[in-house]
């Protein structure tokens, strides 16, 4: 989902913040990785359509690897404790 799509589906939340303010740590880590990877692809002058395919594959791979990662889970617990 794009930021624009999220804003359209969540207009009340969008007034208070952005999609990053309402997502979990795992997705933030993956998003950060994808942004850095995309910047590299842009420097390499890889066309947008190819970048999209590569980034989608990378996001899926990262999700599979990180969703059960012990360190991510511990950070999520710490994040939850801080919010409570």
C-alpha positions as CSV (number, residue, x, y, z in Angstrom):
1,X,0.0,0.0,0.0
2,X,1.3,3.4,-0.9
3,X,1.3,6.4,1.5
4,X,-1.3,8.0,-0.6
5,X,-3.5,5.0,-0.5
6,X,-3.2,4.8,3.2
7,X,-4.1,8.5,3.6
8,X,-7.2,7.9,1.5
9,X,-8.3,4.9,3.5
10,X,-7.4,6.5,6.9
11,X,-8.2,10.3,6.6
12,X,-8.6,10.8,10.4
13,X,-5.3,9.1,11.2
14,X,-3.6,11.0,8.3
15,X,-4.5,14.3,10.0
16,X,-2.6,13.2,13.1
17,X,0.5,11.7,11.4
18,X,1.6,9.4,8.6
19,X,1.6,5.7,7.9
20,X,4.9,5.3,9.6
21,X,3.4,6.5,12.9
22,X,0.9,3.6,12.8
23,X,3.0,0.7,11.7
24,X,5.0,-1.9,13.6
25,X,8.8,-2.1,14.0
26,X,9.2,-5.0,11.5
27,X,7.6,-3.0,8.7
28,X,9.6,0.1,9.6
29,X,12.9,-1.9,9.4
30,X,11.9,-3.4,6.0
31,X,10.8,0.0,4.7
32,X,14.1,1.6,5.7
33,X,16.0,-1.2,3.9
34,X,13.9,-0.8,0.8
35,X,14.4,2.9,0.7
36,X,18.2,2.5,0.9
37,X,18.1,-0.3,-1.7
38,X,15.9,1.8,-4.0
39,X,18.4,4.7,-3.7
40,X,21.1,2.4,-4.9
41,X,19.0,1.2,-7.8
42,X,18.3,4.8,-8.8
43,X,22.1,5.5,-8.8
44,X,22.5,2.5,-11.1
45,X,19.8,4.0,-13.4
46,X,17.6,0.9,-13.1
47,X,14.2,1.7,-14.6
48,X,11.3,2.2,-12.2
49,X,9.4,-0.8,-13.4
50,X,12.4,-3.1,-12.8
51,X,13.1,-1.4,-9.4
52,X,9.5,-2.2,-8.4
53,X,9.9,-5.9,-9.2
54,X,13.2,-6.1,-7.4
55,X,12.0,-4.2,-4.3
56,X,8.8,-6.3,-4.1
57,X,10.9,-9.4,-4.1
58,X,13.2,-8.0,-1.5
59,X,10.4,-6.9,0.7
60,X,8.8,-10.4,0.6
61,X,12.2,-12.1,1.3
62,X,12.9,-9.7,4.2
63,X,9.5,-10.3,5.7
64,X,10.0,-14.0,5.6
65,X,13.4,-13.8,7.2
66,X,12.6,-11.1,9.9
67,X,9.1,-12.0,11.0
68,X,10.4,-14.6,13.4
69,X,13.7,-12.9,14.2
70,X,14.4,-12.9,17.9
71,X,16.0,-9.5,18.0
72,X,13.1,-7.9,16.2
73,X,10.6,-9.5,18.6
74,X,12.6,-8.2,21.6
75,X,12.6,-4.7,20.1
76,X,8.9,-4.9,19.5
77,X,8.4,-5.9,23.2
78,X,10.5,-3.0,24.3
79,X,8.6,-0.6,22.0
80,X,5.3,-1.9,23.5
81,X,6.6,-1.4,27.1
82,X,7.6,2.2,26.3
83,X,4.2,3.0,24.8
84,X,2.3,1.6,27.7
